[in-house]
Amino acid sequence: MQYNMRIRIQLLDEIAMQSSLTQLPADWKAVLEEEFTKPYFSQLADFLTIERQQYTIFPPENEIFTALQLTPFDQVSALLLGQDPYPTPGHAHGLCFSVKPGVKHPASLRNMFKELQEDLGCSVPNHGYLEGWAKQGLLMLNAVLTVREGEANSHAGKGWEEFTDAIIKVLNGRAKPVVFVLWGNYAQKKCKLIDETKHKIIRCAHPSPLSVKKFSGSKPFSKINAALQECSSAPIDWQLQNLGN
């Protein structure tokens, strides 16, 4: 039995190495291991290999799974779902909506901070690096985990959606309740994967400029904390501290 398990783990590691997806944390690999043997995953791996030979891909290879690295499987209390990474150089680093320190706040993030200020009185930080939220149990996951430079949604429909759907499904199957935060129509299509008799869903408009009028005043951050408390989970401290110069 142990020998067969070692062979299986070795096979998964070989597949991950072949596909350049070596940064997946062990705890997430354990709950997602079946995905590695499915045809879509090898097709995704081949696609990424070819893409990297011809184009610049974001985020950097070692940051594709930042969301999973910062928020272990058994520590997830809420999931915030984005669509795909920023296609601008220096922006994407594996957390939805987040940008690296020193990068000007993109429009959606700027709207998020404005609503957070109005909702909970949090001051706007001098950066858009949202790691502090991820470390409190908020899995900040994009549905598509890579993108070609300058071409938003260029990696949509290549297999990432099936992989991230699997992440939603394993969290849905977990005994501990999760608060799923689904902003906009794209994210809300994932409701069909979630058992609302066990988990909480926070629905509202997307914070992008196209729908910010509906997002404004929706108080999603206080709603998330209220839902977390109903699930016997700790609320998130949304106040991000300023970073030094």
One Martini backbone bead per residue (centre of mass of N, CA, C, O) as a GRO file, in nm:
protein
  245
    1MET     BB    1   0.061   0.061  -0.024
    2GLN     BB    2   0.304   0.254   0.015
    3TYR     BB    3   0.427   0.197  -0.262
    4ASN     BB    4   0.187   0.298  -0.433
    5MET     BB    5   0.191   0.585  -0.318
    6ARG     BB    6   0.477   0.659  -0.410
    7ILE     BB    7   0.421   0.622  -0.711
    8ARG     BB    8   0.196   0.831  -0.731
    9ILE     BB    9   0.359   1.075  -0.631
   10GLN     BB   10   0.579   1.053  -0.844
   11LEU     BB   11   0.391   1.093  -1.085
   12LEU     BB   12   0.288   1.372  -1.005
   13ASP     BB   13   0.568   1.508  -1.003
   14GLU     BB   14   0.632   1.452  -1.301
   15ILE     BB   15   0.395   1.604  -1.417
   16ALA     BB   16   0.455   1.876  -1.285
   17MET     BB   17   0.734   1.909  -1.411
   18GLN     BB   18   0.648   1.891  -1.708
   19SER     BB   19   0.432   2.145  -1.659
   20SER     BB   20   0.565   2.365  -1.458
   21LEU     BB   21   0.396   2.275  -1.173
   22THR     BB   22   0.590   2.303  -0.878
   23GLN     BB   23   0.420   2.506  -0.660
   24LEU     BB   24   0.236   2.308  -0.533
   25PRO     BB   25   0.118   2.241  -0.250
   26ALA     BB   26   0.084   1.958  -0.063
   27ASP     BB   27  -0.208   1.994   0.042
   28TRP     BB   28  -0.333   2.053  -0.238
   29LYS     BB   29  -0.229   1.805  -0.386
   30ALA     BB   30  -0.387   1.596  -0.219
   31VAL     BB   31  -0.688   1.711  -0.302
   32LEU     BB   32  -0.594   1.729  -0.637
   33GLU     BB   33  -0.462   1.466  -0.769
   34GLU     BB   34  -0.674   1.381  -0.988
   35GLU     BB   35  -0.616   1.614  -1.192
   36PHE     BB   36  -0.331   1.509  -1.304
   37THR     BB   37  -0.484   1.258  -1.474
   38LYS     BB   38  -0.619   1.447  -1.662
   39PRO     BB   39  -0.631   1.558  -1.981
   40TYR     BB   40  -0.645   1.870  -1.934
   41PHE     BB   41  -0.375   1.897  -1.781
   42SER     BB   42  -0.178   1.815  -2.005
   43GLN     BB   43  -0.283   2.029  -2.205
   44LEU     BB   44  -0.210   2.271  -2.030
   45ALA     BB   45   0.091   2.213  -2.011
   46ASP     BB   46   0.149   2.230  -2.314
   47PHE     BB   47   0.048   2.515  -2.356
   48LEU     BB   48   0.248   2.658  -2.158
   49THR     BB   49   0.507   2.571  -2.294
   50ILE     BB   50   0.450   2.715  -2.566
   51GLU     BB   51   0.395   3.000  -2.459
   52ARG     BB   52   0.681   3.047  -2.324
   53GLN     BB   53   0.833   3.034  -2.605
   54GLN     BB   54   0.660   3.304  -2.731
   55TYR     BB   55   0.583   3.438  -2.448
   56THR     BB   56   0.476   3.643  -2.198
   57ILE     BB   57   0.401   3.535  -1.866
   58PHE     BB   58   0.137   3.568  -1.627
   59PRO     BB   59   0.275   3.501  -1.382
   60PRO     BB   60   0.526   3.395  -1.257
   61GLU     BB   61   0.592   3.069  -1.211
   62ASN     BB   62   0.636   3.104  -0.882
   63GLU     BB   63   0.320   3.260  -0.870
   64ILE     BB   64   0.069   3.093  -0.954
   65PHE     BB   65   0.028   2.965  -0.634
   66THR     BB   66  -0.003   3.186  -0.410
   67ALA     BB   67  -0.284   3.137  -0.290
   68LEU     BB   68  -0.211   2.842  -0.190
   69GLN     BB   69   0.042   2.920  -0.021
   70LEU     BB   70  -0.107   3.133   0.182
   71THR     BB   71  -0.373   2.922   0.181
   72PRO     BB   72  -0.446   2.667   0.332
   73PHE     BB   73  -0.685   2.437   0.318
   74ASP     BB   74  -0.753   2.428   0.644
   75GLN     BB   75  -0.765   2.775   0.641
   76VAL     BB   76  -1.016   2.815   0.485
   77SER     BB   77  -1.293   3.060   0.510
   78ALA     BB   78  -1.253   3.209   0.226
   79LEU     BB   79  -1.361   3.303  -0.118
   80LEU     BB   80  -1.209   3.493  -0.380
   81LEU     BB   81  -1.322   3.554  -0.712
   82GLY     BB   82  -1.164   3.578  -1.006
   83GLN     BB   83  -1.054   3.566  -1.337
   84ASP     BB   84  -0.767   3.711  -1.421
   85PRO     BB   85  -0.476   3.826  -1.467
   86TYR     BB   86  -0.274   4.068  -1.502
   87PRO     BB   87  -0.119   4.185  -1.820
   88THR     BB   88   0.080   4.362  -1.663
   89PRO     BB   89   0.375   4.447  -1.586
   90GLY     BB   90   0.417   4.383  -1.232
   91HIS     BB   91   0.132   4.287  -1.117
   92ALA     BB   92   0.115   3.989  -1.113
   93HIS     BB   93   0.114   3.727  -0.815
   94GLY     BB   94  -0.155   3.520  -0.753
   95LEU     BB   95  -0.368   3.744  -0.666
   96CYS     BB   96  -0.659   3.859  -0.663
   97PHE     BB   97  -0.644   4.214  -0.727
   98SER     BB   98  -0.351   4.211  -0.676
   99VAL     BB   99  -0.045   4.396  -0.615
  100LYS     BB  100   0.251   4.504  -0.612
  101PRO     BB  101   0.463   4.685  -0.471
  102GLY     BB  102   0.444   5.011  -0.636
  103VAL     BB  103   0.168   4.974  -0.763
  104LYS     BB  104  -0.082   5.101  -0.902
  105HIS     BB  105  -0.405   5.117  -0.861
  106PRO     BB  106  -0.638   4.961  -0.992
  107ALA     BB  107  -0.961   5.018  -1.048
  108SER     BB  108  -1.088   4.786  -0.882
  109LEU     BB  109  -0.916   4.833  -0.626
  110ARG     BB  110  -0.999   5.123  -0.579
  111ASN     BB  111  -1.299   5.050  -0.533
  112MET     BB  112  -1.254   4.864  -0.293
  113PHE     BB  113  -1.127   5.075  -0.100
  114LYS     BB  114  -1.364   5.269  -0.101
  115GLU     BB  115  -1.572   5.066   0.015
  116LEU     BB  116  -1.413   4.994   0.271
  117GLN     BB  117  -1.422   5.277   0.390
  118GLU     BB  118  -1.740   5.296   0.396
  119ASP     BB  119  -1.797   5.029   0.550
  120LEU     BB  120  -1.528   5.024   0.786
  121GLY     BB  121  -1.307   5.270   0.785
  122CYS     BB  122  -1.075   5.212   0.606
  123SER     BB  123  -0.777   5.285   0.508
  124VAL     BB  124  -0.580   5.371   0.246
  125PRO     BB  125  -0.324   5.229   0.119
  126ASN     BB  126   0.017   5.248  -0.031
  127HIS     BB  127  -0.108   4.974  -0.151
  128GLY     BB  128  -0.201   4.641  -0.334
  129TYR     BB  129  -0.107   4.425  -0.115
  130LEU     BB  130  -0.307   4.125  -0.014
  131GLU     BB  131  -0.165   3.919   0.181
  132GLY     BB  132  -0.305   3.976   0.458
  133TRP     BB  133  -0.569   3.833   0.375
  134ALA     BB  134  -0.464   3.549   0.299
  135LYS     BB  135  -0.343   3.492   0.598
  136GLN     BB  136  -0.666   3.483   0.712
  137GLY     BB  137  -0.829   3.278   0.490
  138LEU     BB  138  -0.824   3.419   0.203
  139LEU     BB  139  -0.895   3.293  -0.103
  140MET     BB  140  -0.725   3.438  -0.390
  141LEU     BB  141  -0.890   3.343  -0.677
  142ASN     BB  142  -0.847   3.259  -0.997
  143ALA     BB  143  -0.986   3.097  -1.265
  144VAL     BB  144  -0.729   3.208  -1.408
  145LEU     BB  145  -0.362   3.175  -1.370
  146THR     BB  146  -0.301   3.292  -1.662
  147VAL     BB  147  -0.122   3.526  -1.895
  148ARG     BB  148  -0.077   3.723  -2.158
  149GLU     BB  149   0.083   3.981  -2.251
  150GLY     BB  150  -0.168   4.223  -2.313
  151GLU     BB  151  -0.396   3.962  -2.289
  152ALA     BB  152  -0.683   3.932  -2.192
  153ASN     BB  153  -0.803   3.604  -2.168
  154SER     BB  154  -0.581   3.418  -2.326
  155HIS     BB  155  -0.628   3.155  -2.105
  156ALA     BB  156  -0.898   3.090  -2.175
  157GLY     BB  157  -1.008   2.761  -2.222
  158LYS     BB  158  -0.732   2.567  -2.129
  159GLY     BB  159  -0.810   2.447  -1.803
  160TRP     BB  160  -0.822   2.623  -1.546
  161GLU     BB  161  -1.124   2.608  -1.476
  162GLU     BB  162  -1.121   2.309  -1.394
  163PHE     BB  163  -0.919   2.341  -1.164
  164THR     BB  164  -1.073   2.565  -0.997
  165ASP     BB  165  -1.330   2.403  -0.966
  166ALA     BB  166  -1.194   2.186  -0.791
  167ILE     BB  167  -1.142   2.374  -0.555
  168ILE     BB  168  -1.435   2.437  -0.496
  169LYS     BB  169  -1.523   2.139  -0.451
  170VAL     BB  170  -1.336   2.070  -0.207
  171LEU     BB  171  -1.457   2.291  -0.029
  172ASN     BB  172  -1.753   2.196  -0.047
  173GLY     BB  173  -1.668   1.903   0.086
  174ARG     BB  174  -1.618   2.033   0.340
  175ALA     BB  175  -1.714   2.059   0.667
  176LYS     BB  176  -1.617   2.336   0.674
  177PRO     BB  177  -1.724   2.632   0.629
  178VAL     BB  178  -1.768   2.860   0.347
  179VAL     BB  179  -1.703   3.179   0.207
  180PHE     BB  180  -1.840   3.288  -0.094
  181VAL     BB  181  -1.702   3.533  -0.322
  182LEU     BB  182  -1.924   3.677  -0.577
  183TRP     BB  183  -1.828   3.893  -0.836
  184GLY     BB  184  -2.033   3.884  -1.066
  185ASN     BB  185  -2.131   3.685  -1.326
  186TYR     BB  186  -1.891   3.502  -1.358
  187ALA     BB  187  -1.871   3.404  -1.060
  188GLN     BB  188  -2.183   3.321  -1.023
  189LYS     BB  189  -2.164   3.055  -1.195
  190LYS     BB  190  -2.043   2.888  -0.934
  191CYS     BB  191  -2.296   2.819  -0.761
  192LYS     BB  192  -2.340   2.519  -0.871
  193LEU     BB  193  -2.084   2.414  -0.678
  194ILE     BB  194  -2.263   2.505  -0.425
  195ASP     BB  195  -2.366   2.441  -0.091
  196GLU     BB  196  -2.602   2.644   0.074
  197THR     BB  197  -2.662   2.457   0.329
  198LYS     BB  198  -2.341   2.495   0.428
  199HIS     BB  199  -2.279   2.756   0.279
  200LYS     BB  200  -2.166   3.081   0.187
  201ILE     BB  201  -2.295   3.360  -0.018
  202ILE     BB  202  -2.147   3.648  -0.173
  203ARG     BB  203  -2.333   3.881  -0.357
  204CYS     BB  204  -2.218   4.101  -0.625
  205ALA     BB  205  -2.084   4.333  -0.781
  206HIS     BB  206  -1.836   4.446  -0.962
  207PRO     BB  207  -1.551   4.674  -0.919
  208SER     BB  208  -1.563   4.773  -1.183
  209PRO     BB  209  -1.635   5.044  -1.378
  210LEU     BB  210  -1.894   4.901  -1.512
  211SER     BB  211  -2.017   4.824  -1.187
  212VAL     BB  212  -1.969   5.030  -0.943
  213LYS     BB  213  -2.255   5.137  -0.877
  214LYS     BB  214  -2.341   4.852  -0.755
  215PHE     BB  215  -2.103   4.814  -0.555
  216SER     BB  216  -2.173   5.062  -0.427
  217GLY     BB  217  -2.300   5.000  -0.101
  218SER     BB  218  -2.287   4.672  -0.049
  219LYS     BB  219  -2.104   4.577   0.191
  220PRO     BB  220  -1.907   4.312   0.162
  221PHE     BB  221  -1.713   4.308   0.412
  222SER     BB  222  -1.922   4.291   0.641
  223LYS     BB  223  -2.064   4.040   0.523
  224ILE     BB  224  -1.829   3.848   0.545
  225ASN     BB  225  -1.791   3.868   0.855
  226ALA     BB  226  -2.073   3.775   0.929
  227ALA     BB  227  -2.050   3.496   0.792
  228LEU     BB  228  -1.806   3.396   0.950
  229GLN     BB  229  -1.944   3.404   1.228
  230GLU     BB  230  -2.169   3.201   1.148
  231CYS     BB  231  -1.917   2.983   1.092
  232SER     BB  232  -1.703   3.011   1.327
  233SER     BB  233  -1.519   3.243   1.219
  234ALA     BB  234  -1.287   3.464   1.172
  235PRO     BB  235  -1.254   3.770   1.111
  236ILE     BB  236  -1.142   4.016   0.898
  237ASP     BB  237  -0.866   4.225   0.875
  238TRP     BB  238  -0.878   4.485   0.638
  239GLN     BB  239  -0.643   4.643   0.746
  240LEU     BB  240  -0.384   4.786   0.577
  241GLN     BB  241  -0.059   4.839   0.599
  242ASN     BB  242   0.181   5.038   0.550
  243LEU     BB  243   0.456   5.075   0.350
  244GLY     BB  244   0.767   5.125   0.328
  245ASN     BB  245   1.011   5.301   0.140
   0.00000   0.00000   0.00000
